[in-house]
Every structure is written in structure tokens, then in C-alpha cells.
Amino acid sequence: GVELLANILGQPGADGLFEVSAAVTIPDRAAELTAEGDALMAAGEHQAALERFTAAAREGGGQDVQVLHRRGRCLVALGRRGEAVEVLRRALRLDPANRVIRQDYAAAKNGG
């Protein structure tokens, strides 16, 4: 019990509690932002959804394929195809076998 925790977490503080990193105690903010973005996108609020997905990308280091894909789809819906092509190209580089991203990328690139 306590010995194993001490090996993992170090020694407890003066209050007898182990210090736990913020990553363990704070919910995944990127996942929360992504869920908010999904709801906004479903409601047709593409600009607000894009803002949530952009914030989620920042939280997650910008390498989450699904967040990039969602950002690209919002950009297409907002008529910002040039930006959408760039974002979807990044997503496709991270997941080249993803058929849906490939289709969305082709549609954005071809204006359809």
C-alpha cells in the first residue's frame, strides 16, 4: 500500500498526503473542449465549434487526428476551404489510412 505509493509518488507531504500531478487530478480539458465542439457543430454553430476544437488542439499539442479532422470540417462549413485543406492535410499525414479524412480532404481541395 503506502510503500508502493511512496515508490511511485515519492514521500507524502507534511499533511500526510501524496502530491499528485495536475494531469491526474484535472479532467482531460481537450476531451471536454472536443465534446463541446461536437455539440456546437451538431447545432450548426460552426464558428463556436471551431474555437473549441482549436482550443482542444492547443491543449493536446495539435497532434490529435480527430480534433484536426473536426477543425477541417468546421472550416469547410465556414467556407474557409484554403485553411481547411491545410488542416485536413495535417490530419491525413498523421493518419494516411483514414478513408473519411481522405474524402473530406479531397472534397475541400476540389471545392466540393
C-alpha positions as CSV (number, residue, x, y, z in Angstrom):
1,G,0.0,0.0,0.0
2,V,1.8,3.1,1.3
3,E,5.2,1.7,0.5
4,L,4.2,1.1,-3.1
5,L,2.7,4.6,-3.3
6,A,5.9,6.1,-1.9
7,N,7.9,4.3,-4.6
8,I,5.6,5.7,-7.3
9,L,4.7,9.2,-5.9
10,G,7.6,9.9,-3.5
11,Q,7.2,10.7,0.1
12,P,3.9,12.2,1.5
13,G,4.0,15.9,2.4
14,A,3.7,17.3,5.9
15,D,-0.1,16.9,5.7
16,G,0.3,13.2,5.2
17,L,-1.0,13.4,1.6
18,F,0.9,12.5,-1.5
19,E,1.3,15.2,-4.1
20,V,-0.3,14.2,-7.3
21,S,0.3,15.9,-10.6
22,A,-2.3,18.1,-12.2
23,A,-2.6,15.6,-15.1
24,V,-4.0,13.1,-12.7
25,T,-6.4,15.3,-10.8
26,I,-7.8,17.6,-13.5
27,P,-10.2,16.2,-16.1
28,D,-8.9,16.0,-19.7
29,R,-9.6,19.5,-20.9
30,A,-9.0,18.7,-24.5
31,A,-11.7,16.0,-24.3
32,E,-14.1,18.4,-22.7
33,L,-13.5,21.1,-25.4
34,T,-13.9,18.5,-28.1
35,A,-17.3,17.4,-26.7
36,E,-18.4,21.0,-26.5
37,G,-17.3,21.5,-30.1
38,D,-19.2,18.4,-31.2
39,A,-22.4,19.7,-29.7
40,L,-21.9,23.1,-31.3
41,M,-21.1,21.6,-34.6
42,A,-24.3,19.4,-34.5
43,A,-26.2,22.6,-33.7
44,G,-24.8,24.3,-36.8
45,E,-22.7,26.7,-34.7
46,H,-19.5,26.1,-36.7
47,Q,-17.5,29.2,-35.6
48,A,-18.0,28.4,-32.0
49,A,-17.3,24.8,-32.6
50,L,-14.1,25.8,-34.4
51,E,-13.0,27.8,-31.4
52,R,-13.5,24.8,-29.1
53,F,-11.6,22.5,-31.5
54,T,-8.8,25.0,-31.8
55,A,-8.5,25.2,-28.0
56,A,-8.6,21.4,-27.8
57,A,-5.8,21.2,-30.3
58,R,-3.7,23.6,-28.2
59,E,-4.4,21.6,-25.1
60,G,-3.4,18.3,-26.8
61,G,-0.4,19.7,-28.6
62,G,-2.0,19.9,-32.0
63,Q,-1.4,16.3,-33.0
64,D,-4.8,14.8,-32.3
65,V,-6.1,13.5,-35.7
66,Q,-9.7,13.6,-34.8
67,V,-9.5,17.2,-33.5
68,L,-7.7,18.2,-36.7
69,H,-10.4,16.5,-38.7
70,R,-13.2,18.3,-36.8
71,R,-11.4,21.6,-37.3
72,G,-11.1,21.0,-41.0
73,R,-14.8,20.2,-41.3
74,C,-15.7,23.4,-39.5
75,L,-13.5,25.4,-41.8
76,V,-15.2,23.8,-44.8
77,A,-18.7,24.7,-43.3
78,L,-17.5,28.2,-42.8
79,G,-16.3,28.5,-46.4
80,R,-12.7,28.7,-45.4
81,R,-11.5,26.0,-47.8
82,G,-7.9,27.0,-48.1
83,E,-7.4,26.7,-44.3
84,A,-9.5,23.5,-44.3
85,V,-7.2,21.9,-46.9
86,E,-4.1,22.7,-44.8
87,V,-5.7,21.3,-41.6
88,L,-7.0,18.2,-43.3
89,R,-3.6,17.7,-45.0
90,R,-2.0,17.6,-41.5
91,A,-4.7,15.1,-40.3
92,L,-4.1,12.9,-43.3
93,R,-0.3,12.9,-42.7
94,L,-0.9,11.7,-39.2
95,D,-3.5,9.0,-40.3
96,P,-3.0,8.3,-44.0
97,A,-5.2,5.2,-44.0
98,N,-8.3,7.2,-42.7
99,R,-10.8,7.0,-45.6
100,V,-13.1,9.7,-44.2
101,I,-10.3,12.2,-43.7
102,R,-9.1,11.4,-47.2
103,Q,-12.6,12.0,-48.6
104,D,-13.0,15.3,-46.7
105,Y,-9.6,16.4,-47.8
106,A,-10.3,15.7,-51.5
107,A,-13.7,17.5,-51.2
108,A,-12.1,20.5,-49.6
109,K,-9.3,20.6,-52.1
110,N,-11.7,20.3,-55.1
111,G,-14.3,22.7,-53.7
112,G,-17.0,20.1,-53.4
